[in-house]
Amino acid sequence: IVFTLHGKDIAIEVETGKIKDWSITKEKAARLNKEYAQWFFVVTNRNLAQKYRKLGKVIEMRYLKNTLSKLVTG
């Protein structure tokens, strides 16, 4: 998901943990680092958060609403 907020493009990568090939996820994170100043993973299962934190910022699904509210008002 990509959207523009306050003149900046922000990307959200939703991860369910179903992709078995971790190298695909690593490549995706590297591409997001190059293309977007701000991006983060949203994990649908909180048990996945630690694994994805190795590649970038992670928001658990239960905290997504608060995070987006802070982005909009911040």
N, C-alpha and C positions, 0 to 999 in steps of 0.2 A: 504494500500500500504506500503510495507516495502522495503527499499533499504539500501545498505551499502555505506557510503561516508567517506573518510578519516579513514577507519577502524572501523567506528561506525555504528551500525544499527539504522536507523531512520524510524519511523512509521508515516504514515499519515492516519487519519481516516476521510473519507469524509462523511459529514452529510447533508442530505436533509431536515430533520425535519419530515419525514414521520412516524417514529417509535413513536407510541403513549405511549408505556410503558417506562417511564423515568428511571425505575430501571434497564432496560437492558443497557441503555447508561451509567449509573453510574458504573455498573459492568464492562463494556468494558473499561472505563477510569481507573478503579482500576487495571485491568489486564495490560493495557498499561503502567501504572506507574511502575509496577513490572518488566515487560519484557524489557522495552526500556529506555535508558538514556535520549533520546530525541524523543518526539513525539508531534503531534499537530492535532487539528481538522481543517478541511477545511469545511467551511459552504458555501453552494450554495446560500443561501439567507442571506443577511447581517442582516436582522431583527432577525436572530437566534443567532448571535454572542454573545450577552450578556448572553443569557441562557446557552450556552455551555461554556462560560468563567468560570462558577462556577466549572467546572470539570477539566479544563486544558487550555493550550494555544490554541488560536483560530486565524486562518487566514481566512480572507474573500477571496472568490474565485478571486476577482479582484486584490488581492495583492499576489497571489500564485506565479506568475512568478518572481516577485522581491524577494520574500522570498527564493525561490529555488536558484536563482542566487547568493544571499548572502551566502547561505549554501555552494555552490560549490566553490566560490572564497574565502570564509572566512576560 
